[in-house]
Amino acid sequence: MFIFMIVLFLIGYTCIALEHPIKINKTATALLLGVLLWVCAMLGGSDILVSTTSLTDWITAHPEEGFKDWLVHGQLIHALGEVSEILFFLLGAMTIVELVDSQGGFKIITDKIVTTKKVKLLWIIGILAFFMSAVLDNLTTSIVMVALLRKLIASKKDCWFFASIVIIAANSGGAWSPIGDVTTIMLWIAGKVSVLNIIEMTFLSSLMSLLVPLVVLSFILKGNLERPQLKDQDTSAHPQSAQWQSVLFLCLGVGALVFVPIFKTITHLPPYLGMLGGLSILWIVSEIVYRNQNVDDERRFSISNILTRVDMPSILFFLGILMAVNALQTVGHLSLLSSKLDTIPLGEPNKYYLISMIIGVVSSIVDNVPLVAATMGMYSFPIDHYFWEFIAYCAGTGGSILIIGSAAGVAVMGMEKIDFIWYLKHISWIALLGYFAGCATFVVEKKIRESFGDKHETTQTIPYQDSKITQSTYYM
């Protein structure tokens, strides 16, 4: 059963990666995979566990209970609790973003862009997407920016180049912010990184992964853009007389998202509570603003209606894949893989740099959410260890190498019908240059900080279940 779980996971993973060719939604596959792996863990019993320490401790504390009780009431409930923190955080964030967008809040920002020069617009789009994705998320940012590009660029070829830089910028911007990407959200909520440290240690490397592609594309794209002939448009989601509402909800929405790290720091409560609190405030304000409006406006801008537009398949995908990874972690597959990776004949920190870079490149083929989830189950490094910081960068930016490697890339591919081979031929090598430039920046910056005494290294042995792994811990 132990080997069968590995085979089952690989088959499920392959189906997720080949979602478009086989025409089976990855969410359905992930949910089925999560269920089947826990069923296998139950059927396999205690004989398939790599370590029985946790089971023994449970039975000692609950003499009347056995393996099934440990698995269901201990491990499964604990796994569901960890996953739920991420899901409720994402649900709250996505609802806030949808509310701001429905009010035309993001249009206030995008309407300020008037230039037609290709290079100038390229840098504006790239930098704007970079910082927007740090506050929002890379998926939302890419959707908003592509909607803008449709109003600015008539040529399909030019639009593909600009949409590609949006993918790179959104992924790079999300990598240095604790709320900018699902993987950094996972690391932050799990207590692997702190807010200020992840920003401080990954900002320059993330910025470099964008600047290099921007410089390269500046030599490729020349001349001016031709603006599209816009049809008689929907004047926006709401009348022009309600501009103050757009400003209000933009400020409240961005403020709610930015306040989440502050909430966690002040209260020491999980971030999802801060996110849900911010959503409740926007919900109340929305009810107050529209309670005296006509019925159509009240219904259109109500949170109840906006919740129907939230990307629930993505939420359920995260549920399925994270529960699947937790099943492997419970049985011990990940600790076994961790021990194998630790046999790489390189000393610290080079070994963990290499592991992180490999994970980043693999994330261009495989979804980075389960990769990071698996990594979190494989290693027990303390908070703000350089490994977690580098994983945040690599997994976040490595997805730009292929257009299917990130949620932002898949979204843009679907919206603009960008060809996979076109992206591979024109953009992948540029994104790869940026990725390795950012990796080099991270390593060099860390060496410089060490030379100035900002960090010191202590070697300690950290147990992972029954195994002993010698690791180096870095403290500020």
Phi, psi and omega per residue, in radians:
M1 nan -0.551 3.131
F2 -1.067 -0.848 3.135
I3 -1.195 -0.656 -3.127
F4 -1.071 -0.644 3.109
M5 -1.104 -0.663 3.098
I6 -1.144 -0.804 3.134
V7 -1.070 -0.769 -3.138
L8 -1.074 -0.731 3.130
F9 -1.119 -0.746 -3.135
L10 -1.142 -0.702 3.095
I11 -1.104 -0.812 3.125
G12 -1.080 -0.714 3.130
Y13 -1.107 -0.717 3.118
T14 -1.105 -0.733 3.111
C15 -1.104 -0.636 3.104
I16 -1.157 -0.765 -3.138
A17 -1.156 -0.556 -3.111
L18 -1.756 0.561 -3.088
E19 -0.923 -0.792 -3.064
H20 -1.282 -0.792 3.115
P21 -1.094 -0.726 -3.077
I22 -1.518 -0.173 3.076
K23 1.013 0.747 3.002
I24 -2.177 2.111 -3.081
N25 -0.988 2.343 -3.088
K26 -1.132 -0.440 3.114
T27 -1.127 -0.758 3.118
A28 -1.083 -0.741 3.129
T29 -1.120 -0.768 -3.105
A30 -1.118 -0.740 3.127
L31 -1.110 -0.778 3.120
L32 -1.112 -0.713 3.136
L33 -1.080 -0.779 3.131
G34 -1.060 -0.748 3.141
V35 -1.157 -0.826 -3.067
L36 -1.118 -0.654 -3.128
L37 -1.176 -0.655 3.078
W38 -1.227 -0.582 3.053
V39 -1.100 -0.751 3.116
C40 -1.096 -0.688 3.123
A41 -1.105 -0.686 3.125
M42 -1.197 -0.788 -3.112
L43 -1.187 -0.579 -3.113
G44 -1.215 -0.512 3.129
G45 1.271 -2.939 -3.075
S46 -1.221 -0.279 -3.093
D47 -1.169 -0.408 -3.081
I48 -1.644 -0.034 -3.117
L49 -1.263 2.330 3.069
V50 -1.216 -0.683 3.099
S51 -2.261 2.392 3.127
T52 -1.876 0.218 -3.100
T53 -1.037 -0.871 -3.112
S54 -1.105 -0.708 3.123
L55 -1.111 -0.759 3.139
T56 -1.100 -0.753 3.116
D57 -1.086 -0.688 3.141
W58 -1.121 -0.805 -3.111
I59 -1.147 -0.604 3.098
T60 -1.108 -0.715 3.140
A61 -1.364 -0.447 -3.131
H62 -2.277 1.351 -3.037
P63 -1.011 -0.475 -3.088
E64 -1.439 -0.103 -3.078
E65 -1.924 2.836 -3.106
G66 -2.275 -2.692 -3.050
F67 -1.051 -0.780 -3.088
K68 -1.092 -0.715 3.108
D69 -1.156 -0.704 3.098
W70 -1.055 -0.773 -3.085
L71 -1.203 -0.771 -3.054
V72 -1.394 -0.903 -3.030
H73 -1.513 -0.303 3.129
G74 -1.821 -1.210 -3.008
Q75 -1.265 -0.800 -3.086
L76 -1.155 -0.773 3.119
I77 -1.120 -0.709 3.115
H78 -1.114 -0.759 3.127
A79 -1.106 -0.758 3.130
L80 -1.092 -0.657 3.107
G81 -1.100 -0.775 3.128
E82 -1.119 -0.764 -3.124
V83 -1.176 -0.682 -3.107
S84 -1.091 -0.601 3.093
E85 -1.005 -0.755 -3.138
I86 -1.213 -0.750 -3.076
L87 -1.144 -0.757 3.139
F88 -1.199 -0.591 3.054
F89 -1.076 -0.850 -3.130
L90 -1.135 -0.705 3.136
L91 -1.064 -0.787 3.106
G92 -1.122 -0.777 -3.122
A93 -1.122 -0.771 -3.110
M94 -1.161 -0.601 3.111
T95 -1.202 -0.722 3.094
I96 -1.061 -0.783 -3.126
V97 -1.119 -0.746 3.107
E98 -1.077 -0.670 3.130
L99 -1.138 -0.816 3.132
V100 -1.084 -0.731 -3.136
D101 -1.149 -0.699 -3.137
S102 -1.155 -0.435 3.124
Q103 -1.527 -0.013 -3.125
G104 1.362 0.338 -3.106
G105 -1.099 -0.733 -3.120
F106 -1.259 -0.434 3.133
K107 -1.123 -0.490 3.092
I108 -1.045 -0.671 -3.136
I109 -1.314 -0.854 -3.020
T110 -1.218 -0.461 -3.139
D111 -1.216 -0.225 -3.134
K112 -1.373 -0.200 -3.087
I113 -1.541 2.042 -3.064
V114 -2.176 -0.161 -3.058
T115 -1.176 2.646 3.067
T116 -2.014 -0.005 3.107
K117 -1.321 2.241 -3.031
K118 -1.042 -0.875 -3.067
V119 -1.149 -0.758 3.139
K120 -1.097 -0.782 3.134
L121 -1.146 -0.635 3.108
L122 -1.003 -0.811 -3.126
W123 -1.220 -0.670 3.114
I124 -1.093 -0.836 -3.132
I125 -1.089 -0.784 -3.108
G126 -1.098 -0.857 -3.113
I127 -1.178 -0.705 3.135
L128 -1.095 -0.808 3.126
A129 -1.123 -0.622 -3.133
F130 -1.045 -0.836 -3.092
F131 -1.433 -0.535 3.081
M132 -1.110 -0.723 -3.092
S133 -1.218 -0.358 3.080
A134 -1.255 -0.530 -3.130
V135 -1.623 -0.707 3.122
L136 -1.614 -2.008 3.000
D137 -2.732 2.873 -3.016
N138 -1.154 -0.572 3.132
L139 -1.183 -0.879 3.138
T140 -1.081 -0.755 -3.140
T141 -1.053 -0.768 -3.123
S142 -1.115 -0.674 3.129
I143 -1.148 -0.790 3.137
V144 -1.114 -0.764 -3.078
M145 -1.231 -0.651 3.100
V146 -1.162 -0.653 3.059
A147 -1.058 -0.636 3.075
L148 -1.177 -0.777 -3.104
L149 -1.031 -0.596 3.132
R150 -1.093 -0.458 3.128
K151 -1.548 -0.235 -3.037
L152 -1.884 -0.437 -2.967
I153 -2.222 2.228 3.138
A154 -1.575 -0.663 -3.065
S155 -1.270 2.241 3.126
K156 -1.116 -0.707 -3.131
K157 -1.106 -0.821 3.122
D158 -1.108 -0.702 -3.116
C159 -1.088 -0.625 3.118
W160 -1.127 -0.698 3.108
F161 -1.123 -0.772 -3.127
F162 -1.194 -0.674 3.093
A163 -1.123 -0.588 3.116
S164 -1.173 -0.694 3.106
I165 -1.204 -0.484 3.046
V166 -1.109 -0.746 3.111
I167 -1.038 -0.861 -3.117
I168 -1.099 -0.800 -3.097
A169 -1.154 -0.722 -3.123
A170 -1.141 -0.729 3.119
N171 -1.196 -0.680 3.120
S172 -1.176 -0.741 -3.141
G173 -1.161 -0.596 3.129
G174 -1.278 -0.354 -3.038
A175 -1.295 -0.473 -3.064
W176 -1.744 -0.035 -3.121
S177 -1.921 2.413 3.136
P178 -1.156 -0.294 3.139
I179 -2.072 0.239 -3.029
G180 -1.611 -0.262 -3.094
D181 -2.640 2.636 -3.133
V182 -1.023 -0.669 -3.095
T183 -1.186 -0.705 3.102
T184 -1.237 -0.581 3.045
I185 -1.065 -0.770 3.132
M186 -1.054 -0.815 -3.122
L187 -1.136 -0.675 -3.119
W188 -1.215 -0.853 -3.115
I189 -1.110 -0.595 -3.137
A190 -1.354 -0.032 3.122
G191 1.346 0.424 3.117
K192 -1.508 -0.518 3.138
V193 -2.366 2.700 3.029
S194 -1.840 2.831 -2.996
V195 -1.070 -0.992 -3.046
L196 -1.161 -0.634 -3.087
N197 -1.225 -0.706 -3.133
I198 -1.157 -0.615 3.091
I199 -1.175 -0.829 -3.081
E200 -1.102 -0.721 -2.994
M201 -1.534 -0.305 -3.082
T202 -2.073 -0.092 -3.076
F203 -1.091 -0.870 -3.088
L204 -1.117 -0.743 -3.134
S205 -1.163 -0.676 3.094
S206 -1.145 -0.737 3.121
L207 -1.100 -0.697 3.130
M208 -1.127 -0.625 3.135
S209 -1.169 -0.295 3.039
L210 -1.663 -0.714 -3.058
L211 -1.096 -0.692 -3.133
V212 -1.082 -0.885 3.059
P213 -1.043 -0.641 3.109
L214 -1.092 -0.754 3.126
V215 -1.125 -0.790 -3.125
V216 -1.088 -0.823 -3.131
L217 -1.194 -0.391 3.096
S218 -1.136 -0.480 3.089
F219 -1.477 -0.306 -3.119
I220 -1.575 -0.745 -3.105
L221 -1.612 2.138 -3.138
K222 -2.275 2.790 3.026
G223 1.526 -2.831 -3.101
N224 -1.937 2.793 3.121
L225 -1.649 2.646 3.015
E226 -1.767 2.175 -3.134
R227 -1.309 2.493 3.118
P228 -1.254 2.676 3.050
Q229 -1.419 1.838 -3.089
L230 -1.355 2.401 3.103
K231 -1.404 3.012 3.077
D232 -1.071 1.962 -2.929
Q233 -1.717 2.797 2.861
D234 -1.018 1.997 -3.048
T235 -1.113 0.175 -3.142
S236 1.984 3.082 -3.038
A237 -1.246 -0.261 -3.069
H238 -2.563 2.836 -3.087
P239 -1.153 2.723 -3.120
Q240 -1.076 -0.494 -3.126
S241 -1.153 -0.178 -3.094
A242 -1.819 0.510 -3.140
Q243 -1.040 -0.605 -3.136
W244 -1.099 -0.512 3.104
Q245 -1.203 -0.674 3.096
S246 -1.064 -0.809 3.136
V247 -1.107 -0.752 -3.123
L248 -1.032 -0.881 -3.066
F249 -1.297 -0.495 3.034
L250 -1.105 -0.824 -3.130
C251 -1.146 -0.768 3.136
L252 -1.136 -0.729 -3.121
G253 -1.143 -0.877 3.124
V254 -1.119 -0.699 3.115
G255 -1.081 -0.703 3.125
A256 -1.108 -0.705 -3.141
L257 -1.204 -0.739 -3.125
V258 -1.216 -0.502 -3.084
F259 -1.273 -0.327 -3.065
V260 -1.021 -0.853 3.090
P261 -1.066 -0.617 3.118
I262 -1.150 -0.734 3.110
F263 -1.006 -0.794 -3.122
K264 -1.137 -0.700 -3.118
T265 -1.148 -0.705 -3.078
I266 -1.322 -0.811 -3.008
T267 -1.652 -0.354 -3.047
H268 1.104 0.366 3.058
L269 -1.642 2.789 -3.117
P270 -1.033 2.549 -3.096
P271 -1.037 -0.522 -3.081
Y272 -1.133 -0.468 3.078
L273 -1.179 -0.691 3.078
G274 -1.125 -0.684 3.138
M275 -1.172 -0.770 3.114
L276 -1.161 -0.580 3.062
G277 -1.135 -0.743 3.086
G278 -1.101 -0.705 3.101
L279 -1.087 -0.704 -3.127
S280 -1.114 -0.648 3.118
I281 -1.141 -0.804 3.108
L282 -1.106 -0.624 3.122
W283 -1.092 -0.815 3.138
I284 -1.092 -0.787 3.129
V285 -1.075 -0.733 3.129
S286 -1.068 -0.735 3.125
E287 -1.104 -0.699 -3.122
I288 -1.198 -0.754 -3.083
V289 -1.111 -0.692 -3.000
Y290 -1.801 0.131 -3.097
R291 -1.230 -0.414 3.116
N292 -1.837 0.159 3.126
Q293 -1.510 3.064 3.105
N294 -1.206 2.839 -3.018
V295 -1.077 -0.660 -3.113
D296 -1.107 -0.800 3.124
D297 -1.124 -0.745 -3.133
E298 -1.062 -0.694 -3.125
R299 -1.283 -0.700 -3.064
R300 -1.161 -0.674 -3.050
F301 -1.766 0.162 3.103
S302 -1.293 2.573 -3.141
I303 -1.087 -0.583 3.124
S304 -1.023 -0.691 3.108
N305 -1.293 -0.693 -3.118
I306 -1.146 -0.590 3.120
L307 -1.056 -0.467 3.127
T308 -1.256 -0.282 -3.135
R309 -1.710 -0.063 3.094
V310 -1.202 2.494 -3.078
D311 -1.329 1.385 -3.117
M312 -1.143 -0.601 3.066
P313 -0.983 -0.630 3.095
S314 -1.154 -0.718 3.106
I315 -1.044 -0.794 -3.128
L316 -1.216 -0.544 3.074
F317 -1.090 -0.808 3.110
F318 -1.064 -0.697 3.107
L319 -1.031 -0.866 -3.102
G320 -1.114 -0.844 -3.044
I321 -1.251 -0.633 3.129
L322 -1.239 -0.620 3.072
M323 -1.189 -0.604 3.086
A324 -1.118 -0.789 3.129
V325 -1.129 -0.656 3.111
N326 -1.131 -0.581 3.079
A327 -1.103 -0.767 3.104
L328 -1.133 -0.651 3.122
Q329 -1.155 -0.708 -3.121
T330 -1.115 -0.763 -3.130
V331 -1.248 -0.600 3.091
G332 2.082 0.130 3.133
H333 -1.051 -0.698 -3.051
L334 -1.255 -0.632 3.090
S335 -1.157 -0.601 3.101
L336 -1.166 -0.754 3.097
L337 -1.116 -0.678 3.111
S338 -1.046 -0.753 3.132
S339 -1.102 -0.645 3.134
K340 -1.192 -0.756 3.140
L341 -1.129 -0.558 3.138
D342 -1.228 -0.144 3.098
T343 -1.511 -0.036 3.085
I344 -0.983 2.214 -3.024
P345 -1.316 1.012 3.050
L346 -2.347 2.542 3.101
G347 -1.437 3.004 3.066
E348 -1.371 2.587 -0.025
P349 -1.570 0.060 -3.024
N350 -1.021 -0.654 -3.113
K351 -1.058 -0.775 -3.090
Y352 -1.365 -0.432 2.964
Y353 -1.092 -0.811 -3.106
L354 -1.118 -0.760 3.130
I355 -1.052 -0.770 -3.130
S356 -1.115 -0.734 -3.128
M357 -1.167 -0.654 3.078
I358 -1.103 -0.782 3.119
I359 -1.065 -0.680 3.120
G360 -1.093 -0.778 3.130
V361 -1.170 -0.727 3.122
V362 -1.100 -0.528 -3.129
S363 -1.170 -0.223 3.053
S364 -1.328 -0.291 3.126
I365 -1.863 -0.719 -3.070
V366 -1.944 2.527 -3.135
D367 -0.954 2.326 -3.055
N368 -1.299 -0.297 3.135
V369 -1.089 -0.965 3.115
P370 -1.165 -0.506 3.102
L371 -1.099 -0.829 3.135
V372 -1.202 -0.675 3.095
A373 -1.049 -0.736 3.112
A374 -1.140 -0.714 3.138
T375 -1.096 -0.714 3.112
M376 -1.093 -0.550 3.101
G377 -1.403 -0.344 -3.074
M378 -1.485 -0.532 -3.000
Y379 -2.173 2.585 -3.116
S380 -2.052 0.614 3.095
F381 -1.107 2.595 -3.133
P382 -1.280 3.021 -3.110
I383 -1.058 2.460 3.096
D384 1.130 0.369 2.982
H385 -1.180 2.569 -3.084
Y386 -1.033 -0.454 -3.141
F387 -1.089 -0.793 3.139
W388 -1.143 -0.669 3.126
E389 -1.111 -0.774 -3.107
F390 -1.243 -0.617 3.060
I391 -1.082 -0.730 3.124
A392 -1.027 -0.756 3.126
Y393 -1.192 -0.907 -3.026
C394 -1.113 -0.821 -3.115
A395 -1.192 -0.552 -3.135
G396 -1.294 -0.720 -3.059
T397 -1.659 -0.395 -3.115
G398 -1.116 -0.449 3.132
G399 -1.146 -0.259 3.139
S400 -1.322 -0.272 -3.052
I401 -1.103 -0.679 3.027
L402 -2.095 2.623 -3.070
I403 -1.195 -0.382 3.122
I404 -1.603 0.110 -3.023
G405 -1.498 -0.045 -3.128
S406 -2.618 2.805 3.082
A407 -1.088 -0.659 3.110
A408 -1.089 -0.770 -3.132
G409 -1.130 -0.746 3.134
V410 -1.128 -0.701 3.135
A411 -1.119 -0.811 -3.136
V412 -1.161 -0.681 3.104
M413 -1.025 -0.737 3.137
G414 -1.243 -0.672 -3.093
M415 -1.252 -0.729 -3.050
E416 -1.810 0.003 -3.140
K417 0.961 0.715 3.121
I418 -1.229 2.325 -3.122
D419 -1.324 2.374 -3.126
F420 -1.029 -0.784 -3.108
I421 -1.164 -0.662 3.094
W422 -1.049 -0.805 3.135
Y423 -1.106 -0.750 -3.139
L424 -1.060 -0.677 -3.084
K425 -1.355 -0.711 -2.995
H426 -1.751 -0.477 -2.977
I427 -2.028 -0.600 -3.007
S428 -0.973 -0.773 -3.112
W429 -1.171 -0.545 3.107
I430 -1.233 -0.773 3.106
A431 -1.102 -0.624 3.130
L432 -1.162 -0.693 3.071
L433 -1.046 -0.802 3.122
G434 -1.098 -0.687 -3.132
Y435 -1.064 -0.867 -3.126
F436 -1.234 -0.540 3.055
A437 -1.103 -0.716 3.092
G438 -1.163 -0.686 3.091
C439 -1.046 -0.811 3.130
A440 -1.087 -0.694 3.130
T441 -1.087 -0.737 3.137
F442 -1.072 -0.830 -3.092
V443 -1.122 -0.800 -3.124
V444 -1.117 -0.761 3.141
E445 -1.069 -0.724 3.138
K446 -1.120 -0.727 3.120
K447 -1.095 -0.716 3.137
I448 -1.123 -0.752 3.126
R449 -1.085 -0.716 3.121
E450 -1.130 -0.685 -3.118
S451 -1.154 -0.473 3.103
F452 -1.631 0.077 3.045
G453 1.376 0.351 3.117
D454 -1.258 -0.445 3.137
K455 -2.378 2.623 3.010
H456 -2.241 2.712 -3.023
E457 -1.916 2.327 3.013
T458 -2.246 2.406 -3.125
T459 -1.714 2.266 3.129
Q460 -2.487 2.849 3.091
T461 -1.803 2.113 -3.130
I462 -1.939 2.116 -3.124
P463 -1.317 2.418 2.944
Y464 -2.065 1.863 -3.028
Q465 0.954 -2.026 -3.107
D466 -1.651 -0.180 -3.039
S467 -1.577 2.746 3.066
K468 -1.970 2.168 -3.125
I469 -2.129 2.122 3.110
T470 -1.413 2.145 -3.076
Q471 -2.320 2.788 3.090
S472 -1.860 2.259 -3.094
T473 -1.879 2.291 3.126
Y474 -1.944 2.308 3.132
Y475 -2.108 2.627 3.053
M476 -1.264 nan nan
